[in-house]
Amino acid sequence: MGWHDSHLHHFDVDGRHYGDRSLLDEVADERRLTLNGLVNTGAQRFSYTYDFGDDWEHTITIDKVTYTDTPPSGPICIAGKRACPPEDCGGIWGYYHLLQVLADPNHPEYEDQKDWVDDDFDPEAFELGYANVRLGAQIR
């Protein structure tokens, strides 16, 4: 997503939660969970919750597994939309408010919000190459 992994999070796979066991009770060790392992079990969907205060909820769907002569060394992103919301923006409702403020230079909060986000923040931007760098993809 582009966040900094500075908040609690967990993955939910068929009702079993995986997370950082040093920070969360009653979760399995997320380091033992891999996409390859999920594919091998036949899982097609799981969820990810990031920042238990802002409560960003994601549904990850494994649409297709393709085997080739030269497979990538890990997961790759093939498409996406829009930029990652800024860290600590208040969840979905806070993000909608941020977008509303940034779209109106006459809004009373415009200058404060503009100073809060990166100068080059573009909510419509999506960089496929950057997404794959973040995933650690080794595309041949």
N, C-alpha and C positions, 0 to 999 in steps of 0.2 A: 504493500500500500504506500510506502514512503514515510510511514511514521517512524519514530525513533525507539520503539520498544521500551518506552519509559512508563508504561502502565500495565496493570494486571490484565491478563487475557487468558482465554482457554479455547480449545477446540472441542467440539461435540461430535463424536462419531457413533451413530446408532445408540445414543443415550449415555455413552461413556465419555467423561470429560478428561482431557489431557491438558496439562499446563506445567508451570514451573513448580515442582514439588517443594522447593525451598521457600516459596512465597504463598502457596495455596495448599490447603488441606483437602483431602479426599479427591485428588486428581491423579491420574496415571502420568508417568513421566513423558512429557512432550518430546523429549529427545529420542524416544524410541518409536515415535510415529513418523512414518515417511510416506510420501505420495506413492512410491513403488509398492510399499507394504499395503496401502489402501487399495491400489489397483489389483494387487494379487488376491485380496479378499473379495473382490467384486464390488466394493463400495463405489457408489456413483455420486454421492452427495454427502457433504458434511458442513458444519457451521463453525464459524470463528467469531468470537466476541472479543473486542478490544476496548480497553478503558472502561472498567465497570461503572464509572461515574457518568461518562458521556454515552456509554453503552452502544458502541458501534457494532452492529450485527451484520455478518456477511454469510451468505450461502455460497459455497463453492461446489460447482458441479463438474464432474469429470465427464465431458461430452464424448470423447473418443480417445482410444488408445491406438496409436499407429506404430507398427514395428517396421523399421527400415534397416538397410545394411549399415548405415552410419547413424545410429540414434544419438540424440543429445545426451549429455552426461547427467542431466537432471531435468526438472520441470522447465517448460518454456511458456511464455505468454504469447499468444498468437493475435490477440486483439484487445482493445479496451476503450473506455470512454472517460473523458474528464479527468481532472487532476485530483490527487488525494486531498481531502479537506485538511486544513491546518490542524496540527496537534492542539488539543485543549480548546477547541472552538465551541464546545457546549453541545456536542452530539448533533444529530440531524437537524433539530430545531434551531440550534445556535448557528449551524452552518447555513441554513436557509436565511436566517436573519443577516448573517455576514454578507451573503451574496446580494441580498436586497440593499444593504447599506452601500456596498461597493459599486452597485449599479447606479447610484444616485449621488453625484458629487455635491449636491445641495443638502443631503441628509445631515442632520446635526452630529451624527457619530462618524461621518465619513473620514475625517482626518485621523481620528484615533484608530479606527479599524484599518485604514490604509497603512498607518505606521506599524500596526501589529503584524500584518502579513508581510511576506517577502516582497521586495520591489517588483520582482518578475512574476508574482503569482497570477496565473491565468486559470480560472476555474474550468475553462473549456479545453485546456491543453492536456494531451496524453502523449507520452513519449514511449513508444514500444521498446526501443533500444534501452532506455533507462530502466524500464520495468524488468527487462531480462538481465540487465546488470545487477539489479537488486536481488533477483532470484538466484544469481550466480550461474546463470545458464551459459553453457559452453556450446554454442551453436557452431557446427562445422560447415 
